[in-house]
Amino acid sequence: MAVTAPTLQRPRRQVAPAIRAKRALSFHGRISLPLALYTVFTIIPFYWVVLFAFREPSSNSWLPFPITFDNFVFVWNEVGYEFFFWNSVLVGVLTTVATLALALPSGYAMARYKFKGKRAFTLVLLCTQFIPGAMMLIPLFQIFNSLGLINNLLSLAIADTVFSLPLAIMFMTSFISKIPFELEEAAMIDGCSRFHAFRLAVLPVLGPAIIAVGSFSFIGAWNNFLFGLMFIQSQQRFTLPVGLSYTMGEFGVNFGVLAAGGIVAALPVIVIFAFIQKYLVQGLGAGAVKG
């Protein structure tokens, strides 16, 4: 009976716990340092805005003490932010509702039906994202002028919807295509029409996608400056970005008033994202990758 020689195993190199801890700290340090620098670089401008907004005009302190709300009172009552704020809310809500009302059926058709020119239509939607808004100002102005919509907030809602709709359709198409069609088939077997099957089986699942698309549409309309500057003429119909630009005088800038106006303009957006961030991440994650 042959006896096999035992195989020699190479001893494993043991890493001391102190060396492992040192390597881990070195790795975390390489990651933490850039993140800390980026955080400081991002927070400093926000702190500067808060400092000028709540600090007295005659103060040179690096801390907003004593706190004063005079800049906010002046912005809201004297500058006209009371009108600018609600004008922006109206334009944002109209844009969001119109975008969702058009993107939902369009995305459903793109995801569920096959028709000629579907790929070409998708390519056209994608190419529209490369067209800058400034390039469309003259044709849009002529169209709205012929319709009598110049100096009307409806023109801003229409223009914002046109520019936000292609991305919304592509996003809805990606999300709906991941929902199994068997859910609709089961509803139609039970006697539902195609519309009722969509309403009962698909629409409840689209909550995160609707929140994500609606949020981006609202924020895009809220922050749009160019259309409000070109299509609106009377000061009482200005939106917040246009009204904020008018707080800068010809011969000087009141930084306290400008900072207070910036906080008024940014606060609703921050509040919205704070409440919907969970659904926003779910919607973006579900519609970003193809299964």
VOPAGU-2260 file (C-alpha; in pm, 1 decimal, decimal comma):
REM VOPAGU-2260
SITE   aa  ch    i         X         Y         Z
SITE  MET   A    0       0,0       0,0       0,0
SITE  ALA   A    1     151,9     329,2    -116,5
SITE  VAL   A    2     192,8     600,9     137,4
SITE  THR   A    3     140,7     955,2      10,3
SITE  ALA   A    4     368,9    1220,8     142,6
SITE  PRO   A    5     194,2    1492,8     340,0
SITE  THR   A    6     159,2    1822,0     155,1
SITE  LEU   A    7     324,5    2119,5     307,8
SITE  GLN   A    8      96,6    2417,3     360,4
SITE  ARG   A    9     237,6    2761,5     346,5
SITE  PRO   A   10     175,7    2937,4     677,4
SITE  ARG   A   11     -61,7    3230,4     653,8
SITE  ARG   A   12      71,6    3565,1     732,7
SITE  GLN   A   13     -84,5    3699,0    1048,3
SITE  VAL   A   14    -156,9    4070,5    1061,3
SITE  ALA   A   15    -131,9    4223,8    1399,7
SITE  PRO   A   16    -451,6    4387,9    1530,7
SITE  ALA   A   17    -268,5    4716,1    1574,4
SITE  ILE   A   18    -169,0    4715,8    1205,1
SITE  ARG   A   19    -524,6    4635,1    1096,5
SITE  ALA   A   20    -659,8    4919,0    1309,3
SITE  LYS   A   21    -400,5    5154,9    1164,9
SITE  ARG   A   22    -496,5    5058,1     809,0
SITE  ALA   A   23    -865,8    5106,7     885,7
SITE  LEU   A   24    -800,9    5449,5    1033,1
SITE  SER   A   25    -589,8    5543,0     732,1
SITE  PHE   A   26    -869,4    5433,9     493,5
SITE  HIS   A   27   -1137,3    5622,6     685,9
SITE  GLY   A   28    -912,0    5924,9     702,2
SITE  ARG   A   29    -869,1    5931,4     323,4
SITE  ILE   A   30   -1247,4    5928,2     286,8
SITE  SER   A   31   -1340,3    6154,3     576,7
SITE  LEU   A   32   -1103,6    6439,1     493,8
SITE  PRO   A   33   -1247,2    6516,2     145,7
SITE  LEU   A   34   -1601,3    6479,8     281,5
SITE  ALA   A   35   -1524,1    6717,1     567,6
SITE  LEU   A   36   -1374,4    6973,6     329,1
SITE  TYR   A   37   -1674,4    6945,5      98,2
SITE  THR   A   38   -1912,9    6984,6     391,8
SITE  VAL   A   39   -1735,1    7297,0     513,1
SITE  PHE   A   40   -1726,3    7437,1     159,4
SITE  THR   A   41   -2103,4    7378,6     130,9
SITE  ILE   A   42   -2207,6    7500,7     475,6
SITE  ILE   A   43   -2011,2    7827,2     478,8
SITE  PRO   A   44   -2227,1    8000,1     210,9
SITE  PHE   A   45   -2545,4    7896,0     392,9
SITE  TYR   A   46   -2409,9    8025,4     720,0
SITE  TRP   A   47   -2312,2    8350,7     550,6
SITE  VAL   A   48   -2669,7    8394,5     422,0
SITE  VAL   A   49   -2815,7    8321,2     766,5
SITE  LEU   A   50   -2568,1    8560,9     925,9
SITE  PHE   A   51   -2662,4    8853,8     703,2
SITE  ALA   A   52   -3035,8    8775,7     722,4
SITE  PHE   A   53   -3060,6    8770,6    1103,4
SITE  ARG   A   54   -2785,5    9018,8    1189,8
SITE  GLU   A   55   -2846,4    9388,1    1241,1
SITE  PRO   A   56   -2728,5    9598,9     944,3
SITE  SER   A   57   -2484,0    9797,2    1155,8
SITE  SER   A   58   -2325,8    9488,4    1314,4
SITE  ASN   A   59   -1995,6    9332,8    1204,9
SITE  SER   A   60   -2020,0    9028,2    1429,7
SITE  TRP   A   61   -1948,6    8677,4    1302,3
SITE  LEU   A   62   -2250,7    8554,3    1499,2
SITE  PRO   A   63   -2612,9    8655,6    1429,3
SITE  PHE   A   64   -2659,1    8810,0    1774,2
SITE  PRO   A   65   -2864,0    8997,9    1864,7
SITE  ILE   A   66   -3111,7    8835,6    1626,2
SITE  THR   A   67   -3339,8    9065,6    1431,1
SITE  PHE   A   68   -3623,9    8991,2    1189,4
SITE  ASP   A   69   -3630,7    9339,4    1038,1
SITE  ASN   A   70   -3491,5    9214,2     707,6
SITE  PHE   A   71   -3769,1    8955,4     673,8
SITE  VAL   A   72   -4038,2    9210,4     759,8
SITE  PHE   A   73   -3895,2    9450,8     504,0
SITE  VAL   A   74   -3873,7    9181,0     235,7
SITE  TRP   A   75   -4227,9    9057,2     296,2
SITE  ASN   A   76   -4403,3    9392,7     331,3
SITE  GLU   A   77   -4195,5    9647,8     143,8
SITE  VAL   A   78   -4027,9    9457,4    -137,8
SITE  GLY   A   79   -4341,7    9261,2    -226,8
SITE  TYR   A   80   -4245,5    8905,6    -138,6
SITE  GLU   A   81   -4600,4    8845,8     -24,9
SITE  PHE   A   82   -4702,8    8852,8    -392,7
SITE  PHE   A   83   -4385,9    8687,2    -525,7
SITE  PHE   A   84   -4422,5    8390,4    -290,8
SITE  TRP   A   85   -4780,8    8305,6    -381,4
SITE  ASN   A   86   -4712,6    8363,0    -750,3
SITE  SER   A   87   -4434,1    8104,1    -733,0
SITE  VAL   A   88   -4658,8    7863,4    -543,0
SITE  LEU   A   89   -4932,0    7898,9    -806,2
SITE  VAL   A   90   -4691,2    7844,8   -1097,0
SITE  GLY   A   91   -4528,9    7546,4    -921,9
SITE  VAL   A   92   -4861,1    7375,9    -844,6
SITE  LEU   A   93   -4996,1    7429,3   -1197,3
SITE  THR   A   94   -4673,2    7295,8   -1349,1
SITE  THR   A   95   -4670,2    6990,8   -1123,1
SITE  VAL   A   96   -5034,6    6902,0   -1188,6
SITE  ALA   A   97   -5001,7    6948,9   -1565,7
SITE  THR   A   98   -4677,3    6751,3   -1583,1
SITE  LEU   A   99   -4817,9    6457,2   -1389,3
SITE  ALA   A  100   -5146,3    6462,3   -1583,3
SITE  LEU   A  101   -4955,5    6433,0   -1911,5
SITE  ALA   A  102   -4663,6    6214,9   -1799,9
SITE  LEU   A  103   -4875,8    5937,2   -1646,3
SITE  PRO   A  104   -5073,1    5837,7   -1959,7
SITE  SER   A  105   -4773,5    5904,5   -2185,0
SITE  GLY   A  106   -4542,2    5689,7   -1973,7
SITE  TYR   A  107   -4804,8    5413,9   -1957,9
SITE  ALA   A  108   -4842,9    5413,9   -2336,6
SITE  MET   A  109   -4466,6    5405,5   -2387,6
SITE  ALA   A  110   -4427,0    5117,5   -2141,8
SITE  ARG   A  111   -4723,6    4899,6   -2240,8
SITE  TYR   A  112   -4787,7    4955,1   -2612,7
SITE  LYS   A  113   -4580,2    4889,2   -2923,1
SITE  PHE   A  114   -4627,1    5130,2   -3211,7
SITE  LYS   A  115   -4435,6    5260,9   -3509,9
SITE  GLY   A  116   -4194,1    5539,1   -3432,3
SITE  LYS   A  117   -4165,8    5450,7   -3065,4
SITE  ARG   A  118   -3785,2    5450,1   -3065,5
SITE  ALA   A  119   -3772,7    5769,0   -3269,8
SITE  PHE   A  120   -4013,3    5935,2   -3026,6
SITE  THR   A  121   -3796,3    5827,0   -2733,4
SITE  LEU   A  122   -3489,3    5969,0   -2909,1
SITE  VAL   A  123   -3669,8    6299,0   -2968,5
SITE  LEU   A  124   -3764,7    6316,1   -2600,3
SITE  LEU   A  125   -3403,5    6258,0   -2505,4
SITE  CYS   A  126   -3274,5    6520,1   -2750,6
SITE  THR   A  127   -3507,5    6786,6   -2611,8
SITE  GLN   A  128   -3301,8    6783,9   -2292,4
SITE  PHE   A  129   -3011,5    6935,9   -2487,6
SITE  ILE   A  130   -3212,2    7241,9   -2596,6
SITE  PRO   A  131   -3146,1    7541,9   -2367,8
SITE  GLY   A  132   -3441,4    7746,4   -2252,2
SITE  ALA   A  133   -3286,2    8069,7   -2381,8
SITE  MET   A  134   -3299,2    7930,9   -2735,2
SITE  MET   A  135   -3680,4    7902,4   -2716,1
SITE  LEU   A  136   -3750,5    8247,3   -2570,5
SITE  ILE   A  137   -3836,3    8425,4   -2896,4
SITE  PRO   A  138   -4074,5    8156,5   -3033,1
SITE  LEU   A  139   -4239,7    8115,6   -2694,0
SITE  PHE   A  140   -4278,2    8490,8   -2656,6
SITE  GLN   A  141   -4442,3    8515,8   -3000,0
SITE  ILE   A  142   -4679,0    8228,6   -2922,7
SITE  PHE   A  143   -4781,3    8367,4   -2584,4
SITE  ASN   A  144   -4816,4    8717,6   -2729,2
SITE  SER   A  145   -5054,5    8591,1   -2997,9
SITE  LEU   A  146   -5255,1    8408,1   -2730,1
SITE  GLY   A  147   -5264,8    8711,5   -2500,6
SITE  LEU   A  148   -5070,3    8532,4   -2225,4
SITE  ILE   A  149   -4788,2    8782,4   -2181,2
SITE  ASN   A  150   -4786,7    8911,9   -1823,3
SITE  ASN   A  151   -4993,4    8608,7   -1724,5
SITE  LEU   A  152   -4873,1    8342,4   -1481,8
SITE  LEU   A  153   -5031,3    8076,7   -1702,2
SITE  SER   A  154   -4756,9    8136,4   -1960,6
SITE  LEU   A  155   -4494,0    8043,4   -1700,9
SITE  ALA   A  156   -4680,5    7725,2   -1606,1
SITE  ILE   A  157   -4709,7    7621,9   -1973,3
SITE  ALA   A  158   -4343,7    7691,7   -2048,7
SITE  ASP   A  159   -4223,2    7510,6   -1735,7
SITE  THR   A  160   -4446,0    7212,0   -1815,4
SITE  VAL   A  161   -4310,7    7189,4   -2169,1
SITE  PHE   A  162   -3952,2    7173,6   -2046,2
SITE  SER   A  163   -4014,7    6932,7   -1758,0
SITE  LEU   A  164   -4243,8    6693,9   -1947,2
SITE  PRO   A  165   -3986,1    6495,6   -2154,1
SITE  LEU   A  166   -3784,4    6389,2   -1850,9
SITE  ALA   A  167   -4105,0    6310,4   -1660,8
SITE  ILE   A  168   -4228,5    6085,8   -1945,0
SITE  MET   A  169   -3899,4    5896,0   -1961,8
SITE  PHE   A  170   -3899,6    5848,7   -1586,3
SITE  MET   A  171   -4259,4    5723,8   -1578,9
SITE  THR   A  172   -4190,3    5489,8   -1869,8
SITE  SER   A  173   -3896,7    5335,6   -1686,3
SITE  PHE   A  174   -4097,5    5292,1   -1366,4
SITE  ILE   A  175   -4416,5    5150,8   -1522,6
SITE  SER   A  176   -4219,0    4901,2   -1734,0
SITE  LYS   A  177   -4101,0    4735,2   -1411,1
SITE  ILE   A  178   -4455,3    4676,2   -1283,4
SITE  PRO   A  179   -4572,4    4325,8   -1387,3
SITE  PHE   A  180   -4847,8    4333,5   -1645,9
SITE  GLU   A  181   -5006,0    4035,6   -1470,1
SITE  LEU   A  182   -5148,7    4276,1   -1210,8
SITE  GLU   A  183   -5352,6    4449,2   -1479,5
SITE  GLU   A  184   -5448,9    4120,2   -1641,9
SITE  ALA   A  185   -5585,6    3992,2   -1311,0
SITE  ALA   A  186   -5790,5    4310,5   -1270,4
SITE  MET   A  187   -5923,5    4285,4   -1626,7
SITE  ILE   A  188   -6018,1    3920,1   -1573,1
SITE  ASP   A  189   -6228,2    4037,8   -1279,0
SITE  GLY   A  190   -6417,2    4269,0   -1515,8
SITE  CYS   A  191   -6217,0    4593,8   -1500,8
SITE  SER   A  192   -6156,2    4800,0   -1808,6
SITE  ARG   A  193   -5802,8    4899,8   -1910,3
SITE  PHE   A  194   -5841,1    5237,8   -1741,7
SITE  HIS   A  195   -5979,9    5090,7   -1418,6
SITE  ALA   A  196   -5706,1    4824,9   -1417,9
SITE  PHE   A  197   -5448,5    5104,9   -1441,5
SITE  ARG   A  198   -5622,0    5301,9   -1166,9
SITE  LEU   A  199   -5661,4    5005,4    -929,5
SITE  ALA   A  200   -5348,6    4798,1    -998,9
SITE  VAL   A  201   -5079,9    5034,4   -1128,9
SITE  LEU   A  202   -5151,0    5377,4    -988,2
SITE  PRO   A  203   -5119,5    5276,7    -618,9
SITE  VAL   A  204   -4770,5    5138,1    -690,9
SITE  LEU   A  205   -4662,8    5460,6    -861,4
SITE  GLY   A  206   -4658,4    5662,9    -541,4
SITE  PRO   A  207   -4278,7    5707,6    -516,5
SITE  ALA   A  208   -4251,9    5782,9    -890,1
SITE  ILE   A  209   -4530,0    6040,8    -873,6
SITE  ILE   A  210   -4364,5    6209,2    -575,2
SITE  ALA   A  211   -4025,3    6213,2    -748,3
SITE  VAL   A  212   -4156,6    6351,3   -1078,3
SITE  GLY   A  213   -4382,9    6601,4    -905,1
SITE  SER   A  214   -4098,7    6722,1    -682,8
SITE  PHE   A  215   -3862,0    6784,9    -970,6
SITE  SER   A  216   -4134,9    6958,5   -1169,4
SITE  PHE   A  217   -4225,6    7184,1    -877,6
SITE  ILE   A  218   -3862,6    7269,9    -797,7
SITE  GLY   A  219   -3788,8    7342,5   -1162,7
SITE  ALA   A  220   -4082,1    7581,7   -1184,7
SITE  TRP   A  221   -3998,8    7735,6    -846,2
SITE  ASN   A  222   -3640,1    7814,0    -944,8
SITE  ASN   A  223   -3701,1    7923,7   -1303,3
SITE  PHE   A  224   -3576,3    8277,1   -1353,0
SITE  LEU   A  225   -3553,4    8326,1   -1728,7
SITE  PHE   A  226   -3918,0    8273,5   -1820,1
SITE  GLY   A  227   -4043,9    8489,7   -1535,2
SITE  LEU   A  228   -3811,6    8770,5   -1639,1
SITE  MET   A  229   -3918,1    8762,5   -2005,2
SITE  PHE   A  230   -4290,9    8684,4   -1991,5
SITE  ILE   A  231   -4399,2    8884,6   -1684,2
SITE  GLN   A  232   -4402,6    9264,9   -1690,5
SITE  SER   A  233   -4589,0    9387,4   -1382,2
SITE  GLN   A  234   -4411,1    9368,7   -1047,9
SITE  GLN   A  235   -4708,2    9220,6    -860,5
SITE  ARG   A  236   -4689,1    8911,4   -1083,9
SITE  PHE   A  237   -4317,8    8847,1   -1042,0
SITE  THR   A  238   -4207,5    8510,2    -909,4
SITE  LEU   A  239   -3951,7    8472,7    -631,1
SITE  PRO   A  240   -3636,1    8443,2    -847,9
SITE  VAL   A  241   -3726,8    8757,7   -1042,9
SITE  GLY   A  242   -3828,7    8944,8    -728,6
SITE  LEU   A  243   -3503,1    8842,4    -561,2
SITE  SER   A  244   -3302,3    8995,7    -844,8
SITE  TYR   A  245   -3485,0    9326,4    -797,6
SITE  THR   A  246   -3361,9    9356,4    -438,5
SITE  MET   A  247   -3020,3    9449,1    -581,3
SITE  GLY   A  248   -3007,9    9822,9    -643,6
SITE  GLU   A  249   -2825,3   10009,5    -918,2
SITE  PHE   A  250   -2566,5   10165,4    -690,9
SITE  GLY   A  251   -2552,9    9920,7    -403,6
SITE  VAL   A  252   -2678,1    9595,3    -253,7
SITE  ASN   A  253   -2852,2    9553,6      81,0
SITE  PHE   A  254   -2705,2    9215,7     173,1
SITE  GLY   A  255   -2937,0    9170,3     469,5
SITE  VAL   A  256   -3249,0    9209,4     255,1
SITE  LEU   A  257   -3098,1    8993,9     -19,2
SITE  ALA   A  258   -3010,9    8717,5     228,6
SITE  ALA   A  259   -3357,0    8727,5     387,6
SITE  GLY   A  260   -3514,0    8698,7      42,8
SITE  GLY   A  261   -3291,7    8402,7     -36,4
SITE  ILE   A  262   -3399,7    8223,8     280,9
SITE  VAL   A  263   -3766,9    8288,1     201,9
SITE  ALA   A  264   -3711,1    8144,7    -146,4
SITE  ALA   A  265   -3514,8    7838,2     -28,7
SITE  LEU   A  266   -3713,3    7744,2     283,0
SITE  PRO   A  267   -4016,5    7584,0     108,5
SITE  VAL   A  268   -3787,5    7370,0    -106,0
SITE  ILE   A  269   -3593,3    7251,9     199,2
SITE  VAL   A  270   -3915,8    7167,8     384,7
SITE  ILE   A  271   -4053,9    6974,8      86,5
SITE  PHE   A  272   -3740,5    6763,2      48,6
SITE  ALA   A  273   -3725,8    6700,5     423,2
SITE  PHE   A  274   -4073,2    6543,5     416,5
SITE  ILE   A  275   -4049,6    6347,8      89,4
SITE  GLN   A  276   -3685,4    6238,2      83,2
SITE  LYS   A  277   -3774,5    5876,7     165,3
SITE  TYR   A  278   -4023,8    5851,2    -119,4
SITE  LEU   A  279   -3793,6    6046,3    -347,6
SITE  VAL   A  280   -3508,8    5797,5    -302,4
SITE  GLN   A  281   -3747,2    5505,9    -358,2
SITE  GLY   A  282   -3879,4    5660,5    -678,0
SITE  LEU   A  283   -3535,8    5743,1    -816,7
SITE  GLY   A  284   -3400,3    5399,9    -727,8
SITE  ALA   A  285   -3693,3    5218,4    -884,5
SITE  GLY   A  286   -3682,0    5414,6   -1206,5
SITE  ALA   A  287   -3307,4    5446,3   -1251,0
SITE  VAL   A  288   -3205,9    5087,9   -1328,0
SITE  LYS   A  289   -3348,6    4843,2   -1574,5
SITE  GLY   A  290   -3447,8    4507,9   -1431,8
